[in-house]
């Protein structure tokens, strides 16, 4: 993979890159309209999606930072985006072009005020793993194998301008209207700003590793404050395969169930006991050890779950509450899904929509054990997602629905469900966290 010798950091440089990407997308649409004449609509649209996904990703991967992070977030929306986008954007989870070795050394010295050779006994200048906000290098110190994460230059400073540039795309994709949209984008901006503070990530990592250490078949690296700073984070080097690489091969059902139970327990313990959660559940943040233990390697995105959101959110996970019309409506208002200024038609539409969604999405919580390999369950989720993403009636209404906390909590559950399905985990004990 080709190295990157510089990253556009100014507003003008980054905007120019997106303009260039936009022009490529325009050319792709021109080709699409021509191909529709000589080919079927389905074939032409598939080729359009593949071309656009490739060009958009190529533009974002050179920008890195929050622009690429948005692509990573979108890659988890398997039921909203065409498959071409999901596949291409998924590369942002753990496989993007790294900084060149000279730029790595220059960046390290800028952040740590010393050369890597002055801090570590050995330091591999070539990146081992590159993602949206930073890249990882291997190092040693006093016979310890270490992973050193270095943040890309200019990432923190460009968050606001990046989000402003991608905001129109996101608003169109998710039917977000101008009025009332600021709270949602501010929530994303605040979380992205938090992710660029490695001092905060160091504290979060230590806390979560300590409090979740009692969960079976789960491992965490140790973190080293003396080798870390605002833009550099050093931890133990953990041997293992990225979860997606692990799943490329066949494994015994018992092994997959073991990993699935560990993953589920990890999230339920955080959500229900700690009231804060690792809100970035994609395959790039998990490794599998040679003894088939799950390793969590990134705590940059932690979402606190306020009590006034937690209570109604999980009250609606109970089947009897969903089936109680007056109680159901009351909770929809508490969660800001229904609003006082809704027309009767809007109230009826969104009540029916969320009844259908919650009746399906909460099924795992209605049983003591659940089979996440159930293809019928996930097919229904995909069908429902496509149904409402294409709904012309929904697009006519104000789509700004729900508390701002839904952004990361729903993202967490969608990501978790997808990982559990990828693992094909069966007989998962839903409330096992209560015994930990």
C-alpha positions, 0 to 999 in steps of 0.5 A: 500500500502506498505511503502518504507523505503529507495530509491536507490540513488547511480548510482550503486544502481539505475542501479542494480535495472534496470538490475534486471528489465531487467532480468525479462523482458527477462524471460517474452520474453522467456515465450512469445516465448513458449506461441506463440506455444500453443496459438495465437499470439494475446493472447501471445502478450497481456500476454507479454505486461501485464507482462512487464508493471507490472515488469517495473512499479514495478522497476520504482516505487521503484526508483521514481524520473525521472525514474518514471516521464518518465513512467508518461510521457509515460502513456499519449501516449495512441496512441503509447503504448499498453494499458497494459503499459498505464494502469500500468504507469498511476498509477505513476500520483498519486498512488505510494508506499509512504515513511515510516513515519520514513523516512518522518520525517528524510527527512523533518528535512534534508530539513527544519532543523526542525522536522515537529512538530516544524513547524506545529501544526499537521502533518500527517506522513502517506502520503496522496498522493504519485507521481513520485518526491514527496509525500503529507502530511496533516498538520495544522497551526493556524487553516489553513488546509495545504498540505505539499509536500516533495521531495523524497531523491536523486531525483535531484541528479539522473536525469542525470544518470536516463535519461542515463539509460532509453535513449536507451528504449526511443530512440527505442520506438520513433525512435530517432537516435543517431545523433542529439538526445542530444537536445531532451534529454537535453530539458527533463533533464532541465525540470526535473531539474526544477521540483525538485526545489520547490523554482521555483515551488512556484514562478511559482504557485503564478504567474500562480494562480494570472494571471489565477484567472480571468478564471471562474470555476477554483480554485488554492490553496494559497502557503506559502513561510514561510513553504517551501524550496528547497525540501518542498512546502506548500499550502492550503489543497484543498478538492476535488476528483482527476479528474480520481476518479470524472469521475468514476461516472456519472455526468450531461452533464452540469457539464462535459461541465462546467469543460471542458470549464474551462480546455480548457480556462485555457490552451488556456489563458496560451498558447496564452496570457501568452506564458507559459503553465502547461505542465503536463496535467494529471488527478493527477494534477487536483481536482474537488470541491464539487461545480464542480469547477476545482482545479489545484494543481501542477505547477512544469512543466511550459513550456515557448513558444518562439515566433519563435516557437509559430507563425509557430506552430499556423499558421499551426493550420489554415486549409487554411495554411495546404491546401497551399502547399508552405506555409505549406512547409515553416512552416515545415522548420521553425519548423525543421520538414523538414531539408536541408539535407533531401533526396527527399524521406524523404521530401515527406514522412514527408510532407505527414505524417505531412499533415495527422497529422495536418489535423486531430489534428487541427480540434478543431481549425477550428470551433468556438465550438468542441465536444470532446466527438466525438468518431470518431475523437479520433478513427482516432487519435488512428488509425493514431498513430498506423499507423505511430508507426508501419511504417517500412518506418518511421523507416528507416528514420531519426526520429529526427524531429521538434524543441525541443519545440515540446516535451512538447507542443505536450505532453501538447496538447495530454494530454489536448485532452485526458482529454477533451475526458475523460470529454466528453465535448461538445460544447466547445467554442474554442476561449473563452479565448479572452473574459477573 
